[in-house]
C-alpha cells in the first residue's frame, strides 16, 4: 500500500492491520445479472408486471400461430 493511501486511511479512522492493509471486508462480487438489475430502476412489482405481460404475449402468439398454421384462421389473419 502506498504511503499516501495509508495516511489517508489513518486520518479518516479506518482500521489498518499490522501490515498496513485495509481490514474492511471487500463487497461480494456480483454477477452480470445482478449488475444489470442494479442499473434498472424498477421495483419488483414492476418487473413482475413486465414478466406477466411478456408471458401472456408469448402464449397469444403461440396460439395464433398454431391456429393459422392449421388453417383454422383465414390466411389474411397471418400478420407475419
NORJO-V991690 format. One record per pair of residues at least 6 apart in sequence whose ideal C-beta (glycine too) atoms are under 8 Angstrom apart, sorted by the first residue. I is the first residue (numbers start at 1). GAP is how many residues later the second one is. If there is no record, write none. Layout:
BEGIN
i = <I | I>
gap = <GAP | GAP>
END
This chain:
BEGIN
i = <1 | 1 | 1 | 6 | 6 | 9 | 9 | 10 | 14 | 14 | 14 | 15 | 15 | 16 | 16 | 17 | 30 | 42 | 64 | 64 | 64 | 67 | 68 | 68 | 68>
gap = <19 | 20 | 21 | 10 | 14 | 7 | 13 | 6 | 8 | 9 | 10 | 8 | 9 | 6 | 7 | 6 | 8 | 8 | 9 | 13 | 15 | 6 | 7 | 9 | 10>
END
